[in-house]
Amino acid sequence: MSFKEDVMKRSITVENVVITGLRRTKEEIVMRELADLKRSGTLEEIKDSVLRVHANLMALDIFEAVDISLDNGSSTDGCTVVVRPYETNLLGFHSGTYVQGTEGTVEASLHLHNPIGHAEQITFGLEYGTQRTNLASLTYTIPKPLGYRMIADVRLQQLVTDRESWSSYVERLRGGIATITSETGRHALSYELGWRRLSDPSRRASRSTINQLGDQIKSAFKYNFMTSTMDDMTFPRNGWNLRASSEVAGVGLDSNLIRFTKHQVSGQVAFPVGEDSAFHVEGTAGFLLPWGGQCTSVSDRFFLGGVCPEGLRGFNLKGVGPADGRRPHRNLEATTTTGAQESTATSGVRTVDSLGGDLSWSLLAALRFNLPNEALQAAGLRGQIFLNAGNLARLQAPTRPMRDVLSNFIGNFRCSMGVGVIWPTAIGRLEINMAQVLRRQATDQIRGGIQFGFTTTI
């Protein structure tokens, strides 16, 4: 045994722990993370414990830095651990922009870091989108509540989502969400209680959408799971990831409660092809079932089309599946659904409402590679050749037998292929594509020419 190994395995105990530099933080918050350190019996165990303690304290997100040092103890086989945390400022501010689908959003948030001293975060956030989607929220987050290794947060929010461009309604949701998340982020359980109102400010909504308008109460439990083995979140070349969610709404006795169960799974697999290329396969699937004698709401259904997480390239955003003709403007004559499709294809102006589906699946296979230009490579741009397929179906289609609905859902799918340029980031991909639709159905809305969008990482 070498001298170093002999020293590291030498028996030594932690006699005392000294914490200095705390201003707002309660001492027990730091002491809670030091419990493992006090049980160490050798210098090597102390070293490993110090590394874990440092990582755990920094993960609280209330310290800019943490210094941990060892000092002499009262005996030759004892030591004193000195912990010196440097607290972050009480106030913090963040602003930024992001793109989801075809909508750009500006966000700003004000943070109170650890104001009470229990490692809590209080955040007031505002978001405003180019398509008039806006969010105001107040969130209280605390790590390791009651000593459990999880993160708890409670959020009050008002969310206004403008879906006039594809379904002719605006959704206003006011309420709160309480969430418990595992330390790794792999598991999350939440409860949502809110008041939801669907309205038609444009007064052009189709009859199918009009039947969905009004007030409802949402009381729902939701479970999320995620795991990943990807080697790189920006441009993975090897590995896989998986996300799944299950939601049950209608918890309670109020007659205005929305009642449904919704389940969705998505995943991605990446294989290296040569030194600078990778073959990606991405897929999503989901189903929505009402209960309590209700019909599904357009706000809860699945949508396909466009460049987005539920994308189908070559089609309009949310433009795949069942549709119903909008009411005409006062100065325009009414058009049939077929005429509306032709108008959409030629003028780019939608004259139908996308109604979504209760069953959904999509699959994307893409070969992604470096572009043959050093400047483009330096900018992080890459090329892709893709094949995209998917389908939607309504389980409650009144004019078709269930057997026909399921047969059409499985066999009569939509499909497209094309090429494009992508800019991968840690949160998703910015894409510019040219796509050719290979299979479609009569109600689908086709997107000709160049298609632009952003899709978040699955």
N, C-alpha and C positions, 0 to 999 in steps of 0.2 A: 504493500500500500504506500502510495506517495505521501509526501509531507502535506500537500494540499488536501488530499482525500482524508488524511488523518485529522486535520484541523476541521474540515467541514463536518465530519461525523462525531466530533467531540461533543459530549453532553453539556448542554447549556440551557438555562431556563430564563424566561422573561420575568424579572422581578417587579418591574414597574413600567407603566406607560405614561408619558408626559405629553399632553396636547397643548400647543401654544398657538396664538394668532387668531383664535376664533373671535368674531365680532357679533354676527347675527346667529350663527349656527349653534344649536344646542349640542353640548358635549356628548350626550348619549347617542346622537346620530353618528358621530365618528367612532365612539366606543363600540357601537354595534358591529362595525366593520372590522374591529380589532380582535374579536372573540377568537377567531382561528389562530391569530398570531400568538395569543397567550398560551395556547396549548402546544406550541412547538417545543421540542426536546433537544434538538441539535442545531448547530449553526446552519446547516443546509436546509433544514425545515424552516428556520427563521427566514432565510433568504427567499425561499419559495413563498412563504406566507406574506412577506413584505411586498413581493411583486403582485400577489393577488389583492392585497389590501389597497395598494396604489391604484390598480385598475378599477376596483370597486368604488373607491372614493371619487375618482375622476368620472366614473359613469353616472354619478349623482348629478352631474352637470351644474354644480354650484361652486366649483373651485377652478381657478385658472391653473393652479399647479399645487402639487403636494410633495413636500420634502420629508423623507423618513430616514432617520439615522439611528445608529446604535451607540450607546455610551456604557461606561463601566458600571457594573452593579456593585452591591455591597459585598459580594464574594467573588472569588475567581471563576466560579462556574455560573455566574448570573450576569444579566445585562439589563440596561434600561433602554426602552425604545422611545425616541423623541419624534413626534409627528407635528409637522408645521404646515397646515393648509393655508392657501392664499385664496380668499373668497373672491368670487366674481362681483362686479358692480351690481347694485340693487336693480337698476334700470337697464334694460336692453331694448334695442329697436332693430327690426329687420324689414327689408323691403325687397321685392323682386318681381319678376315676370315669368310666366310659363305658358305653354300652349297645350291644349287638350283637344284633339280632333281638329276642328277648324277655328276654335275660339281661343283668342289670346286673353290672358288674365293678368291684372296687376294686383299684387298683394302687399299688405303692410301689417305689421304686428308689433305691439308693445308688450314687453315681458317684465314681470317682477320676479327676480331670482331670489328665492329663499327669504321672503320678507318676514315670515314668522319664526324661521329658524329650524323647521323640520324638513328641509330639502325640497319644499314645495315650489311649484312654478305656477304663476298666474299670468295668463296670456289673453290679451284682447286683440282680436284679429279682424281685418276688413279685406274683402276681395271684390274686385269688380271686373267683369268680363266684357269683351267687345260685342258679345251678343246679349248684353244686358243681364247676364247671370251675376248675382251678387250675394255675398255672405257676410254676416256680422256674427261674431262668436266670442264667448267668454269661457275660458277653460281653466280648470284647477287640476293640477297634476301633482301626485305625490308618489315617490318610489318606495317600495317595500312597506306598504301599509301594515301596521300591527306586526312588523318584523317578517312578514312573508315575502319571499323573493318574487315579486311581481310589481307591476306598475298600475296604479289606479288613476283614472281621470274622470272628471265630470264636466260636461260641456253644455252650455246654454247657447242656442243659435237661432238665427232667422236666415233661412236660405230661400232665395228667389231664383228659380231656374226657368229661363225663357226657352221654350221648345216650340215657339210659333213657326220657326223656319221649316220644321219637318212634321209637326203634329198639331199645330194651331192652338196651343194652350200654354199658359204660364202657371207654374206650380209655386206656391208659397208654403213653406214649412216652418212652423215655429214650435220649438220644444227643447228637449234635452236628451242627452245620451250619457250613460254611465258605462265605463269600459274597464275591464281588468285584463291586462296583458302580461304574459309570461316574460321573464327577464330576457330571454333570447328573442322574443318577438314571434315565436313560432305559433303560439296559441293566443287567442283573444276571444273574450266573451263580453257581449254588450247588451244593454237594454235601452230601447228607445221609446220615448213617449212624446208624441207631438200632434199638432193640429195641422192638417193638410188641406189646402184649398186649390182647386183647379179652376182656372177662369179662361175666358176667350176675349181678350181686349180687342183683337182685330175684327171680331164678329164675322169671321170667314170660315170658322171650323166646320168640318163635315158633321153629318148627323151622328156618325159613330163616335166622334169626339165629344159632341154636345151631350150625349148620353152619359159621359164620364164626368162632367163638370159638377162642382159643388164641394161641400165640406165633408171631411172624414177625419177620424182620429186613428192614429197609428200607435199601437202598443205592441212591441215586438222584441223578441230575443234573437240574437244573431251570434253564431260561432264562426270564427275564421281560423284557418290553418295554413301555414306556409313552410316550405323547406326548400333548400337549394344546395347544389354541389357545383355550381358554375365557377369556372376558373377566373372569370372577369365579368363584372356586371356591365361594363361599357360595351365590350365586343367579345362575348363568350365564344370560345373555340372548342370547349370540351365541358361536358357536364349536363345537368338537368335541373329543373325546378318544378315545383308543384304548388298550386294554391287551390283552396277549396273553401266554400262558405255555405252555411245552412241558416235559413232565417224562418222563424215562425211568427206570424203576425196575427193579432186578434186575441191577445191575452187580456181578458176582462169581460165584463157583462154588458157594456154599453152597446146599444144597437147601431151606433155610427162607427164602430170599430171596423177597420179593414181586416179581412180574414183571408190569409193565404199562407202557403209554405213554399219557399223558394230555395233552390239548391243549384250551385254552379261550381264547376271545376275547370281549371285552366292549367296548362303545362307547356314546357318547352324543353327540347333536347337539342344539343349542339354537338357536331362531329367535326374534327379538323380535316381539312382537305388541302394537302400540301402545306406550305409554310405560312401563307398569308391569307388563306381562305377557310371558310367554314360552311357547313351545310346545317341549316336550322329547320326544325319542324316545330310549329307552334299550334296548339289546339285549345278550343274552349267548348264546353257543353253545359247546358242547363235546362231545368224544367221548373215551371211555375204552376201550382195547383191551388185553386180557391177552395175554401171550405165554409160551412155555415150557410150554404145556399146562395153564395155570392158569385158574381162574375169577376174575372181578373180586371185590374185597372190598367189603362194605357201607361200610367206612370211607373208601374212595377214590371211591365213586360220586357222581354229581350228585343233588341234591335240589331240589325246587321247592315253593313254598307259603309263605304268610305275607308279612310285610313284612321283607325282608332283601335282600342283594345278589342272591340267586337267587329273588326273591320272585314270588308269584302271589297277589295280593290277593283276599280272599274265601275262601281256602282256609286250612286249618290250617298252622302252621309245619311245613315238610317233609312236608306231608300229601298231596302229589300223586304219583300213580304206583303202581307195584306195591306190594302190601302182603300181609302174612300174619298170621293171627290169633294173638294171644298165648295162652300157657297161662293158664288161669283161676287165680284165688286159691283157696286151699283151701276157703274158705267160699262160693265162687261157682260156679255151674254153668257148664260150657263153653258158649260161644256160637259161632255160625257167623260167617264173615267178614261176611256181609250184616247180621246182627244186630249185629255190632260196629260197622259203619258207622252204623246207626241210633242205637246207644247213644252213639257219639261226637257225633253231631249234636245229640242232645237233652240229654245230661248234660255234655258237654265232657270226659269221661274217655275216653282212648284205650284201645281193646282190641285194636288191631292194631299191628304194626310196619311202619313205612315202610322199604322196601328200596332205594329209589333207582334210578337208571338209568345206562346206559352212554352214552346219547345224550341231549342236553338242549338246549333252546332256550327263550328267553323274550323277550318284547317288551312294552315299556311306552310308551304315548303319553299325554302329560299336558299339559293347559293349566294353567299356574300363574300366579296373579295376586294382587295386593294385596287384602286384605279391606277392606270399606267401614267401617272403624272406626279412628280415629287411634291409640287405645291398643293395638290389636292390631298395627297397622303399626309402632308404636314398639317393640313387643316382638319384631319380626322375624317374626311369624306370617304365613303366606300360605295361600291356598286352592288346591285343585286339583280338576280333573275328569279322570278317567283311564279308559283302556281297557287291560286287561292280558291277555296271552295267552302260552301256553307249552305245552311237552310234554316228556315223559320216555319212554324206551324201554329195555328190556333187550335187548342183542344176543344174549345166550345163553339166551333163553327156550326151554326144552326142548320145550314143547308147541305151538309156533307156527313155521311156516316163516319164513325170513328176509324173504321178499318181503312177507308180511303184517305183520311187525314194522315194516319201513320205511314201508309204506303207511299204517299206523296212526299212526306217528310224525309223518308229514308232514300228513296230512289230518284226523285225529281229535284235534285239539288242544283244550286247555282254554281258557276265556275268561271274563273278568269285567269289570265296569265299576262306577264309583262316584264318590264325592266325598269330600273330606277336607280336613283342615287340616295343614299341614306347618310345621316349624320348621327351616329350612336352616342348617347350620353349615359350617365349612371342611372337616370330616371326614365329613359325611354329613347325613341328614335324619331328624328325628323326625317320625313320621306318626301321625295318628289318622284312620281311614277308616271309611266305611260302603260296603260293596261288595255287588253282586248278581252271583251266578254265572250266566253265560249258557250255558256248556257244561262238562260234567263227564263223568267215567267212573265206573263202579260202585265202584271201590276208593278213590276220592278222599274226603278228609275235609274237610267244609265248615265254615267258620268263620262263624257267624251273629252279627249285631249289630255293635257297635263293635270295630274291630281296631286294635291299637296295636303299634308296632314302630319299629326304627331300621335304616336302610340306609346303608352307607358309600358315599362318592362313588365312582363307577365310574372 
